[in-house]
Amino acid sequence: MRVQVAIIGSGPAGLLLGQLLHLAGIDAVILEQRSQEYVLGRIRAGVLEQCMVEMMERAGVAQRLHAEGLVHHGFEILFGGERHRMDLHGLTGKDVTVYGQTEVTLDLMQARASAGGKSVYEADNVSVHDFDGTKPRVRYRKDGREHEVECDFIAGCDGFHGVCRPSVPASALTEHERVYPFGWLGVLADVPPVSEELIYVSHDRGFALCSMRSRTRSRYYIQCPLEDKVEAWSDAQFWEELARRLDDPARARLVTGPSLEKSIAPLRSYVAEPMRFGRLLLAGDAAHIVPPTGAKGLNLAASDVHYLSQALIEHYRSGASRELDAYSGRCLRRVWQAVRFSWWMTNLLHLFPENGSFGRKIQCAEFDYLTSSRAAGTSLAENYVGLPY
Ligand SMILES: Cc1cc2nc3c(=O)[nH]c(=O)nc-3n(C[C@H](O)[C@H](O)[C@H](O)COP(=O)(O)OP(=O)(O)OC[C@H]3O[C@@H](n4cnc5c(N)ncnc54)[C@H](O)[C@@H]3O)c2cc1C
């Protein structure tokens, strides 16, 4: 097969890139190791920045998002029993939209299928070659046969555990990492949310988040020890622990039900630099991970794709490489802003027993500042709704 761009990974980054390249008349193939059903069933993010909504519009796939997505003008913080509303719209003039990653993926997959875009699911042993020269190649195995794709560029959109980043010589890559000493136990359930808006909870027993995917489907999280096994948490134990971390009004409105999905996600901040190696360009989780506290992972994948699609479109329209040369620097500037914000929100809201009473007092002072200073509130709000591309 010969294409202009070989995209590895059919997550949000790969699919969005595929759609934007298709609209620009650039020929691409998406190679994905899993089945389409598996990718669609992965429960992950759900809060979209305004810039990401605009990207979906540009990609021509925002109809259902506008019809079914929930526009949120703010969220609440319940800190040590005290509630404070962050008025995102009042502070920034911008909003966020609650729309599940599974829905984003479905919309993009359907658009690709109706455009006749080339996709190969269940592609085994994907490997990337010769990206330091002018004729990169990708090999994979499908139905017991070996295949090779010749291309001009490889887009590594294959997530944190993908094959592209590890294919770069270690000497060419600098990694920065922070692993947090806890995880998030998440439950998805078909029960109405406790509140119209998200509630972030900082409690003596640990962090909790009341989130949702729709008016009838809730997503809840509680901070848990890293060593915990998801099988050891019954639904009843989860609801009981969540209720303990809420205040009376939220407890009174909490509707429990059987979990549709339950999982533990470790929390990590990670950045690999640079994001371009010759004709291999990384995007999304393939290059960076943030703890989900700031709702930035999916949104960062979208901003990388914004810069990458622009760079490839410029290259194929004019032969210029200015945007390709600037790609890594542009992405990393925004990535580090989101890494800082996600780290800061994680530090503000989680229980860090090793930080002792001093650590908790600092969190209290931070919350006090946040709720008494418009400047501090605006700083949080403008990062939460997303910094401009
Ligand atoms: C459990 C979990 C919960 C999360 N919750 C949130 C949240 O609440 N809020 C938030 O903002 N973000 C959250 N995130 C992060 C967010 O989901 C990711 O940032 C987002 O999925 C990044 O998209 P991506 O396309 O870069 O990577 P991915 O979605 O990981 O997609 C990568 C794709 O590449 C495929 N792939 C991997 N290896 C290969 C290979 N060798 N060959 C071919 N294909 C391959 C994978 O199967 C996958 O389909 C969560 C992530 C996880 C794991």
The ligand as a Gaussian input file, in Angstrom:
#p B3LYP/6-31G(d) Opt

LIG

0 1
 C       -8.543000       4.615000      32.186000
 C       -8.395000       6.008000      31.614000
 C       -9.251000       7.029000      32.043000
 C       -9.121000       8.319000      31.533000
 N       -9.958000       9.311000      31.971000
 C       -9.801000      10.552000      31.498000
 C      -10.615000      11.608000      31.933000
 O      -11.501000      11.425000      32.765000
 N      -10.407000      12.851000      31.403000
 C       -9.434000      13.085000      30.458000
 O       -9.283000      14.212000      29.960000
 N       -8.656000      12.107000      30.013000
 C       -8.815000      10.860000      30.514000
 N       -8.018000       9.876000      30.067000
 C       -7.053000      10.221000      29.060000
 C       -7.665000      10.223000      27.654000
 O       -8.575000       9.168000      27.522000
 C       -6.534000      10.118000      26.675000
 O       -5.719000      11.261000      26.855000
 C       -6.967000      10.004000      25.221000
 O       -7.549000       8.742000      24.984000
 C       -5.766000      10.204000      24.298000
 O       -6.113000       9.855000      22.991000
 P       -5.035000       9.207000      22.015000
 O       -5.735000       9.030000      20.733000
 O       -3.788000       9.998000      22.077000
 O       -4.657000       7.815000      22.677000
 P       -5.552000       6.512000      22.909000
 O       -6.960000       6.867000      23.174000
 O       -4.829000       5.690000      23.915000
 O       -5.526000       5.773000      21.503000
 C       -4.382000       5.087000      21.047000
 C       -4.820000       3.979000      20.111000
 O       -3.668000       3.350000      19.581000
 C       -3.864000       1.946000      19.618000
 N       -2.554000       1.291000      19.664000
 C       -1.729000       1.139000      20.728000
 N       -0.635000       0.469000      20.386000
 C       -0.747000       0.179000      19.079000
 C        0.073000      -0.514000      18.165000
 N        1.240000      -1.055000      18.538000
 N       -0.338000      -0.638000      16.895000
 C       -1.537000      -0.094000      16.500000
 N       -2.358000       0.553000      17.322000
 C       -1.973000       0.695000      18.601000
 C       -4.688000       1.724000      20.876000
 O       -5.378000       0.475000      20.843000
 C       -5.621000       2.909000      20.823000
 O       -6.810000       2.645000      20.120000
 C       -8.123000       8.589000      30.572000
 C       -7.277000       7.564000      30.143000
 C       -7.385000       6.291000      30.660000
 C       -6.446000       5.215000      30.195000

